[in-house]
Structure formats: structure tokens, C-alpha cells
């Protein structure tokens, strides 16, 4: 599938949902008085979706890859901060919620890793650097390839 908008990348809606769940989690009494911790986990979780969006909007493969890696790093930060919460007395009894959030962050991290690997191996050119001249050259190359395939099929039928 060709993604033309960041909202189409499966990791983006998943990261938005994770952010919504994190915000609901940080609104619980367990975070009362822990403003810096709450702020840090909220910023890290929002960073995931924002980096996906910015990377795709930049229009170059290199920048997209860089921002996907940053988003993946933010997902790691979220998991790390949740792991700390599991060990704090104020979060006793919330282990199941924390575990679920960590699983979602890890799933997003895996999605971003898969996207990175696919993009690195795709050979796709960045839209930012595609000019009318390079687009026409690519089209001409495709037309030549199709022509040679047709000639090859005709020659095989004649032999």
C-alpha cells in the first residue's frame, strides 16, 4: 500500500490511541503531586505520533527514516517510564494497566521498526528529489521494460 498521508500509517492511529490512554492514566490519583513525571510521559507519548507525522510530511526518505527512529525512541521512553511506575508504591494495584500500556508501546515500536526496514530495502526515491525530468526517465524506463517483455513473449511464441 502507498501511504500518502501520515494518518494512513498503521503506527500513527495506534500511537494516538496510546497517547489518549496515557492521558487517561496520568489523570488518575496515582499521579497526584507528580507533575514532572506526568509531564514527561505525556510528552514522550505524544512525540511518537508527532514524529511519524513530521517524518512523512518532510518528503525525503532520509528524514522520514530519522523521524521514525525518533518516534521509536519515544516509544522506548514510554515503556521505560512505565517500567519505573510499576516499581513505585503509588502505582500499586495498577500493574495490569501499566502492562497493557507497555504492550501497546512495544507494538508501536515494532510497527515503526518494520516500516524502517521496509523503507530501507525498498529503493523508493524521495518525492522531494523527484523532478519532472527524473519522473519522465523512470516512466521511459518502465515503458522500455514493458516493450521488451512483450517482444520476448512474441519471440517465444514464434519459436
Beta strands, then each sheet from edge to edge (+ up, - down):
end
